[in-house]
Each structure stands twice: as structure tokens, then as C-alpha cells.
Amino acid sequence: MARASTRPTSRDVARAAGVSQAAVSLVLGDKWRGRVSENTAERVRQAARDLGYRPNLAARNLRLGHTRTILLVVPELTTEFFAGVYTGAARLAAAHGFGVVLYPSPEGIGPAPDPFASAPAALDGVLASSMAADALTAIRGDRLPLVMLDSDPAGSLGTATVNLDIADGARQIADHLLGLGHRHFLHLAADVPSWTFEVRARELAGRLAAAPGTSLRTAPTPMTIEGALTATETALHAPGPPPTAIVCDDDKLAAGVYKALRRRGLRVPDDVSVTGVDDIALAAALDPELTTVRLDAELFGERGMRALLAVLEGRTPEEGEIPVELVVRGSTAPPRA
């Protein structure tokens, strides 16, 4: 019988059941059929129950060369979007017997210390946002099976990439505003060196340039409400035709735009139309509610995890970008005549 002060071992189970440790391993590993009798298997299971024995799965997995653990690398967890990415990824991982460890790398703080003495020994794979790509170097994550989110497929570090169709989202915004009659635009662009924001800027500029009589100014801004407020106020004082529509790279930036416009006595959308990207809860909390591109963060995380599981199993991940949807609300309207 196992000592009360120690955790029961497979040797204790073998002694209680009157069998070898090899037989215990076969039974508890569910590989006993055809190798030990049904009576013996039941005797082992009962002994394990009586002793409260639990296999040391961590040690077993390390011996087998895997831990069924995935690292999710994101820029931050303070945003609703990346919380949704985690939820979708973790839900699918759990359904396949994997755990997910988070590795946030907040802007201005830098990556957290390596949570593992040796990432390749402690992890099966990595799912990473391109917005936190610098953290991969710190943990040597690019040496593991890697799937990148929001990353240029032509220059990705990963075995596979999973992307939202953010280019189509930018086109949908441009077409919506052009259709309302807007010709003078301000792009409040996230000051983040990331492929996803480069695509938004390129697609927006290309779509607007194809329409006659348009003008486009770009105002880089930190990804904060206060940063957006300051950038908008500066842009509105610049020479040239004032914008009748402001396109924001993020719903949070749109909140800063609302504040800047109200300080100047301008109304949304009577004087200026405003759009965002993400469709987080804030979009419906603004007054008027924000026209924005809905990004399904949970589906994004799920598709990323599905691709990584395929890579781990030697399969080809599903191809194709995840569709996005323009949600039209009260923040956009035709410009004043």
C-alpha cells in the first residue's frame, strides 16, 4: 500500500494488483487487449482507483517527445479582439486534447521572459500573430512547428499562414463611403509595423484613387484613444479640403475621432462620417453606433489552431482567407451638399 505522505506510483498499483509494472502500463495506457486478461485489467483498474493513482502525464509526454501544449503569441490581452482569438484557439485545442499557453508581448514593454527553459522541449507548436513576431526570436519559436496569423504569405516565418480577408474589408469601406458621395478622406492609420495594417492602407488608397476627384490624407497614430484624438485634431488643422469621412484602422481609434470631432463642434455623421475595423463591443456603445468591418476573432483563432493541428499531423492546412463583413450603422451618411 502506498505511503500516505507520497503520491501513489505504478509500482504501488502493481503490488496491490499482484501484477508487473509492465502490465499496469499496458492497462492504464489502454493497450492491454490481447496481452493481459480482462480479469487482470479490471484488477489493475480497481487497484488504481483504490490508491487514487494518477499517471504522470507530463513525464510520459516528455518521454514521447511531446507535451500536447501550444504557445499562442499575441501582442496583448487587453483588447477584446485578441481575447476572442484566444477563446477560439483554446476551444478547438481542448477538443483535441491540447492545452494553450499565452505569451503576450505588449507594445512598449517587450516580450515577457521566456516561460520555458527550452521552448522546443516544452512545446509542440506555436500560433503567433504577426503583430508580435519579435517575440518569436526571444523564445526561439521559429524553430518549432509554427502557424502565423495576419501575416504576409509570401514572407511568413510559419509553415502556414491564416489570414482574415482584410483587403476586402478595406475595399468594402471605400466602396460604401464612395457610394454615399464622399470624396475627401482622412485615414487614421495604426502606427504599428504589421502586414495587416499595410494591406489596409494599400487597398484603401488604391480603391479611392480609382474614383475621380478624391483626396486622401493619412495620419499615423498610436493604437490608443488619446493618440487618435491628438492625430485627428492635428489632421483637421492641416491645409487642404477638410475630410468628410474618416477611416480608422480600429474601433478604438474611432472613439478618439469622435472626441476630437465633438471638441471642434462637428457632428457624426452630419458633418463627418467615421468607420472602424473589428466590431468589438465599443462599436455599438458609441453614439451614433459605429459603421465598422466585423472580424470574427473566435473563428480566426479556431482556424489558426486548426491549421497548426494539421501541420502537427503532417496534413496540408485548409487554404483561403476568412471573409469579413461591413456592418453599416449610424456613423456614416452622405456628405453635406
C-alpha positions as CSV (number, residue, x, y, z in Angstrom):
1,M,0.0,0.0,0.0
2,A,1.3,3.5,-0.8
3,R,2.6,5.7,2.0
4,A,0.1,8.4,2.9
5,S,2.7,11.1,2.5
6,T,3.6,10.2,-1.1
7,R,1.9,10.1,-4.4
8,P,1.0,6.5,-5.4
9,T,3.2,5.1,-8.2
10,S,2.7,2.5,-10.8
11,R,4.8,0.2,-8.7
12,D,2.3,0.6,-5.8
13,V,-0.5,-0.3,-8.2
14,A,1.4,-3.4,-9.5
15,R,2.0,-4.6,-6.0
16,A,-1.7,-4.1,-4.9
17,A,-3.0,-5.9,-8.1
18,G,-0.4,-8.6,-7.9
19,V,0.9,-7.9,-11.4
20,S,4.0,-6.5,-13.1
21,Q,4.6,-2.8,-13.7
22,A,4.6,-3.6,-17.4
23,A,1.0,-5.0,-17.1
24,V,0.0,-1.8,-15.2
25,S,1.4,0.3,-18.0
26,L,-0.5,-1.7,-20.7
27,V,-3.8,-1.5,-18.8
28,L,-3.7,2.2,-17.9
29,G,-2.4,3.0,-21.4
30,D,-5.4,1.1,-22.8
31,K,-3.1,-1.2,-24.7
32,W,-3.9,-4.4,-22.8
33,R,-6.3,-6.2,-25.2
34,G,-4.8,-9.4,-26.4
35,R,-1.9,-9.1,-23.9
36,V,-3.5,-9.4,-20.5
37,S,-6.8,-10.9,-19.5
38,E,-10.0,-8.9,-18.8
39,N,-9.9,-10.0,-15.2
40,T,-6.3,-8.8,-14.8
41,A,-7.1,-5.5,-16.4
42,E,-10.1,-4.9,-14.1
43,R,-7.9,-5.8,-11.1
44,V,-5.3,-3.2,-12.1
45,R,-8.0,-0.5,-12.7
46,Q,-9.6,-1.2,-9.3
47,A,-6.2,-1.0,-7.6
48,A,-5.5,2.3,-9.3
49,R,-8.9,3.6,-8.1
50,D,-8.4,2.4,-4.6
51,L,-5.0,4.0,-4.3
52,G,-6.0,7.2,-6.1
53,Y,-3.3,6.7,-8.7
54,R,-3.0,9.2,-11.5
55,P,-0.4,8.7,-14.3
56,N,2.3,11.4,-14.5
57,L,1.2,12.6,-18.0
58,A,3.8,15.3,-18.1
59,A,6.7,12.9,-17.7
60,R,5.1,10.4,-20.1
61,N,4.6,13.1,-22.7
62,L,8.2,14.3,-22.4
63,R,9.5,10.8,-22.9
64,L,7.4,10.5,-26.0
65,G,8.7,13.8,-27.3
66,H,5.5,15.9,-27.0
67,T,3.6,17.7,-24.3
68,R,0.3,18.5,-26.1
69,T,0.9,22.2,-25.4
70,I,0.6,25.0,-27.8
71,L,2.0,28.5,-27.4
72,L,-0.2,31.4,-28.5
73,V,1.8,34.6,-29.1
74,V,-0.2,37.8,-29.2
75,P,0.7,41.5,-28.8
76,E,-1.6,42.0,-25.8
77,L,-4.6,40.6,-24.0
78,T,-6.2,43.9,-23.1
79,T,-8.1,44.0,-26.4
80,E,-11.3,42.3,-27.0
81,F,-10.1,41.1,-30.4
82,F,-7.2,39.0,-29.1
83,A,-9.2,37.7,-26.2
84,G,-11.6,36.3,-28.9
85,V,-8.6,34.8,-30.8
86,Y,-7.6,33.0,-27.6
87,T,-11.1,31.8,-27.0
88,G,-11.4,30.2,-30.4
89,A,-8.0,28.7,-30.4
90,A,-8.2,27.3,-26.9
91,R,-11.7,25.8,-27.5
92,L,-10.5,23.8,-30.6
93,A,-7.3,22.8,-28.9
94,A,-9.1,21.4,-25.9
95,A,-11.4,19.4,-28.2
96,H,-8.2,17.7,-29.5
97,G,-6.5,17.2,-26.1
98,F,-4.2,20.2,-26.3
99,G,-3.6,23.0,-23.8
100,V,-2.8,26.6,-24.8
101,V,-0.2,28.8,-23.0
102,L,-0.4,32.5,-23.7
103,Y,2.7,34.6,-24.4
104,P,1.6,38.3,-24.5
105,S,4.1,40.8,-25.8
106,P,2.6,44.3,-25.1
107,E,3.8,47.2,-27.1
108,G,6.3,49.3,-25.2
109,I,7.0,46.6,-22.7
110,G,8.7,44.0,-24.9
111,P,8.3,40.2,-24.8
112,A,7.9,38.6,-21.4
113,P,10.8,36.4,-20.1
114,D,10.9,33.0,-21.8
115,P,8.4,31.0,-19.7
116,F,10.2,27.8,-20.7
117,A,13.8,26.7,-20.1
118,S,13.7,25.3,-23.6
119,A,10.7,26.1,-25.8
120,P,11.4,23.3,-28.3
121,A,11.4,20.7,-25.4
122,A,8.3,22.1,-23.7
123,L,6.0,22.9,-26.6
124,D,4.5,21.0,-29.6
125,G,3.9,24.2,-31.7
126,V,3.3,27.9,-31.9
127,L,0.5,30.0,-33.1
128,A,1.6,33.6,-33.4
129,S,0.2,37.0,-34.5
130,S,2.4,38.9,-36.9
131,M,2.0,41.9,-34.6
132,A,4.1,40.0,-32.0
133,A,6.6,38.5,-34.4
134,D,9.6,39.9,-32.5
135,A,8.7,37.7,-29.5
136,L,9.3,34.6,-31.6
137,T,13.1,35.3,-31.6
138,A,13.1,35.6,-27.8
139,I,11.6,32.1,-27.4
140,R,13.1,30.6,-30.5
141,G,9.6,29.9,-31.6
142,D,10.5,29.9,-35.2
143,R,12.3,26.6,-34.6
144,L,9.0,24.9,-33.8
145,P,6.0,24.0,-36.0
146,L,4.6,27.5,-36.5
147,V,1.5,29.0,-37.9
148,M,1.3,32.7,-38.4
149,L,-1.9,34.9,-38.1
150,D,-2.3,38.1,-40.1
151,S,1.0,37.5,-41.9
152,D,2.2,38.0,-45.5
153,P,2.0,34.5,-47.0
154,A,4.9,35.4,-49.3
155,G,7.3,36.2,-46.4
156,S,5.9,34.3,-43.4
157,L,8.1,32.7,-40.8
158,G,5.5,30.0,-40.4
159,T,4.8,26.7,-42.1
160,A,1.3,28.1,-42.8
161,T,-0.5,31.4,-42.5
162,V,-4.1,32.1,-41.6
163,N,-5.5,35.5,-42.6
164,L,-8.7,37.4,-42.5
165,D,-9.7,38.9,-45.8
166,I,-8.7,42.4,-44.5
167,A,-8.1,43.6,-48.1
168,D,-11.7,43.0,-48.9
169,G,-12.7,44.8,-45.7
170,A,-10.8,47.9,-46.8
171,R,-12.5,47.7,-50.2
172,Q,-15.9,47.4,-48.6
173,I,-15.3,50.5,-46.5
174,A,-14.1,52.5,-49.5
175,D,-17.0,51.4,-51.7
176,H,-19.5,52.2,-49.0
177,L,-18.2,55.7,-48.5
178,L,-17.7,56.4,-52.2
179,G,-21.3,55.2,-52.8
180,L,-22.5,57.8,-50.2
181,G,-20.8,60.5,-52.2
182,H,-17.7,61.1,-50.1
183,R,-14.6,62.3,-52.0
184,H,-12.3,63.8,-49.2
185,F,-10.9,61.2,-46.8
186,L,-8.7,61.0,-43.8
187,H,-7.1,57.6,-42.9
188,L,-6.3,57.3,-39.3
189,A,-3.6,54.6,-39.6
190,A,-2.3,52.5,-36.8
191,D,1.3,53.3,-36.2
192,V,2.2,49.6,-35.9
193,P,4.6,47.8,-38.3
194,S,2.4,45.0,-39.3
195,W,1.3,43.3,-42.6
196,T,-2.4,43.7,-41.8
197,F,-2.2,47.5,-41.5
198,E,0.0,47.7,-44.6
199,V,-2.7,45.9,-46.5
200,R,-5.5,48.1,-45.2
201,A,-3.6,51.3,-46.2
202,R,-2.7,49.9,-49.7
203,E,-6.2,48.7,-50.5
204,L,-7.9,51.8,-49.2
205,A,-5.6,54.1,-51.2
206,G,-5.9,52.1,-54.4
207,R,-9.7,51.9,-54.2
208,L,-10.1,55.7,-53.6
209,A,-7.5,56.6,-56.2
210,A,-9.6,54.8,-58.8
211,A,-12.5,57.2,-58.2
212,P,-12.4,60.7,-59.8
213,G,-12.0,63.8,-57.6
214,T,-10.9,62.1,-54.5
215,S,-8.3,63.2,-51.9
216,L,-6.7,61.1,-49.2
217,R,-4.6,62.2,-46.2
218,T,-3.0,59.7,-43.8
219,A,-2.5,60.4,-40.1
220,P,-0.4,57.8,-38.3
221,T,-1.5,57.2,-34.7
222,P,-0.7,55.0,-31.7
223,M,-3.3,52.4,-31.0
224,T,-4.9,54.4,-28.2
225,I,-8.0,56.6,-27.9
226,E,-5.9,59.6,-26.8
227,G,-3.4,59.0,-29.6
228,A,-6.3,59.0,-32.1
229,L,-7.8,62.2,-30.6
230,T,-4.4,64.0,-31.0
231,A,-3.8,62.8,-34.5
232,T,-7.3,63.7,-35.6
233,E,-7.0,67.3,-34.2
234,T,-3.7,67.8,-35.9
235,A,-5.0,66.5,-39.2
236,L,-8.1,68.7,-39.1
237,H,-5.9,71.7,-38.8
238,A,-3.9,70.8,-41.9
239,P,-4.3,72.8,-45.1
240,G,-6.5,71.4,-48.0
241,P,-10.1,70.3,-48.2
242,P,-11.4,69.1,-44.9
243,P,-12.3,65.4,-44.8
244,T,-15.9,64.4,-45.0
245,A,-15.1,60.8,-44.0
246,I,-12.5,59.4,-41.5
247,V,-11.5,55.8,-41.9
248,C,-10.0,54.2,-38.8
249,D,-7.9,51.1,-38.6
250,D,-9.5,50.1,-35.4
251,D,-12.8,50.7,-33.5
252,K,-10.8,52.1,-30.5
253,L,-9.3,54.7,-32.8
254,A,-12.8,55.7,-33.9
255,A,-13.6,56.6,-30.3
256,G,-10.7,59.1,-30.3
257,V,-12.0,60.5,-33.5
258,Y,-15.5,61.1,-32.0
259,K,-13.9,63.0,-29.2
260,A,-11.8,65.2,-31.5
261,L,-14.8,66.0,-33.7
262,R,-17.0,67.0,-30.8
263,R,-14.3,69.3,-29.5
264,R,-14.5,71.1,-32.8
265,G,-18.3,71.3,-32.7
266,L,-18.6,68.7,-35.6
267,R,-21.3,66.0,-35.6
268,V,-21.1,62.4,-36.7
269,P,-22.3,61.7,-39.3
270,D,-23.9,65.1,-40.2
271,D,-20.5,66.8,-40.7
272,V,-18.1,63.8,-40.8
273,S,-18.7,60.1,-41.4
274,V,-16.5,57.7,-39.4
275,T,-15.7,54.0,-39.9
276,G,-13.7,51.4,-37.9
277,V,-12.5,47.8,-38.0
278,D,-13.1,44.9,-35.7
279,D,-16.7,45.4,-34.5
280,I,-15.9,45.0,-30.8
281,A,-18.5,45.9,-28.2
282,L,-17.3,49.5,-28.2
283,A,-18.6,49.9,-31.8
284,A,-22.2,49.6,-30.6
285,A,-21.6,51.6,-27.4
286,L,-20.5,54.7,-29.3
287,D,-23.2,57.3,-30.2
288,P,-24.0,57.1,-33.0
289,E,-23.2,53.4,-33.3
290,L,-20.1,52.8,-35.5
291,T,-20.1,51.5,-39.1
292,T,-17.2,49.0,-39.0
293,V,-15.8,45.9,-40.6
294,R,-16.7,42.8,-38.5
295,L,-13.8,40.5,-37.9
296,D,-14.7,37.1,-36.4
297,A,-11.9,36.8,-33.8
298,E,-13.0,33.5,-32.4
299,L,-13.2,31.9,-35.9
300,F,-9.8,33.4,-36.6
301,G,-8.3,31.7,-33.6
302,E,-10.1,28.5,-34.3
303,R,-8.9,28.4,-37.9
304,G,-5.3,29.2,-36.8
305,M,-5.4,26.3,-34.3
306,R,-6.9,24.0,-36.9
307,A,-4.1,24.8,-39.3
308,L,-1.5,24.2,-36.6
309,L,-3.0,20.8,-35.7
310,A,-2.9,19.9,-39.4
311,V,0.8,20.8,-39.5
312,L,1.5,18.7,-36.4
313,E,-0.3,15.7,-38.1
314,G,1.6,16.2,-41.4
315,R,-1.5,17.3,-43.3
316,T,-1.9,20.4,-45.5
317,P,-3.9,23.1,-43.7
318,E,-7.1,24.5,-45.2
319,E,-6.5,27.4,-47.6
320,G,-8.4,30.5,-48.2
321,E,-8.9,33.8,-46.2
322,I,-11.7,34.2,-43.7
323,P,-14.4,36.5,-45.0
324,V,-15.1,39.8,-43.3
325,E,-18.3,41.8,-43.3
326,L,-19.1,45.6,-43.3
327,V,-21.7,46.4,-40.7
328,V,-23.4,49.7,-41.6
329,R,-24.6,51.7,-38.6
330,G,-25.3,55.3,-37.8
331,S,-21.8,56.8,-38.1
332,T,-21.9,57.1,-41.9
333,A,-24.2,59.2,-44.2
334,P,-23.9,61.2,-47.4
335,P,-21.7,64.4,-47.0
336,R,-23.3,67.8,-46.8
337,A,-24.1,69.3,-50.1
